[in-house]
């Protein structure tokens, strides 16, 4: 991940005092916000404090940033279904409608990335998350889940680097291949806004909304609905506002369990473009 760091010489006089006033001789502490602009994941700010120790009004800040420090670059490499069928691309993945299907997701981050929070959300309700996963020296991690219901599941991985930067990836898995047309419902999701900046003093508030389609109706507060926003928060509300306080790329996902023709079925949807903070 290429990083652009915008820095400049900061004038102590302008930062702390009016230009017409005299700068005191004593040391002064000045808060400074640095703008980081990753080329693929929006902008975020890192606040620091610089202390003046002499009578000079100007000081310079030099920042060196390595790609493995700021971004984790999480990737889903493969999905293994029932220990036999391996998929490496999520587009058009269809397996079976049998409950009890075991799925193993293998992901990776660049070797040497310092991460401390790795999880996989298998998108079956709000309790199908494998958290605290171990990352090998080569940057690999994996998690396994056994599905209790058929459905269309948007699996997501979430990786957070040591300095707080978050990156996510997604995989669409169809475990309801015998359902089609009016038998298979759908879920639509929106996020407002879909991007923004997280600063050292404020987060980004986003309104998430989910609605049923193809015969599904979602209630205002529905326990069959689960929003997972990517910021470790979840909700069962049709419309919910969540706050992002960390920089990165998030993939909010909602899943919904409804009564199908032969039993309960899950449908899901994601904010496909991702949400950049």
Phi, psi and omega in degrees: 000120178283140183237131173255123179247117181265114180231162178201169175285130183258131179270116183299324183295314181289330184284328187247321187237160173295148185300337183275351183268161179273138179283125178296156180286334184289160180294145178230141175261131185236124175284136180228137178249120179265137180263119175256134183232084175298139187290341183243355189224031176077195183245151170212161185246144175237118182273140176223170175235129179250132182254128178280130184242359177217195184270001181289138181274343185245148171212159180243150177241129177243127182235132175242125184235129175260151184297326182284347180277317186274309187244143181270336179052062181288139180221134170275117184271320182201157175232121181256121183252126179056027176071007186234312189263120181252127177244136178248349177232137185279340184295122176075013181289118178227128179242278182208176180252010186284129172290159183086008178286127179264131183234130175246124179256128177247127180230177181204159169232160178305138180305133179093355178293133182269097181245153181226002181213102182234129180213160175232127177256117183272000166071026175248087186077196182260003183239029181248041183253129171263111183247170179063033183289148179271137177255128181287171178299333180276356178094013184264149174211161180203161177208154184232142179217140174255120184280139178265343183225155170285165178158182174250118189241130173262098180283137178231147171249147180226125179232133178239128180281170186301327182271007174104350182291135184248141173222144182225159174220160184224161182211125180265120182239125181260108175249033178222051188291342180270359179256136179204167177059229184290344179282339183249113180283185181210161179228134178243138181231151175222156176226133180227114355279176178261359177201162180171181184250139171257121181255176180292343183246349182209153178260188180246118180268129184230134176267120177257140179221139178234142178219147179279156177215166179056046175094359181261136175240125181256126180285166181300314177232099192238117182293345177279351179260138175226116170268132167235117193273349182094350179255022180074011176252152179220166180201152174253011181275144179299319175234129183213145176255132179232155183248127175260120182246003180237148179281154175145192176248123182245148176237089177296141181222141176237137173233152186218131178258127181226166182277108178273183183294336182234018182136181183293143181224146175257139167235158182208165177206153179235162167283094195301326182285348186079158181243117185262130177236000000 
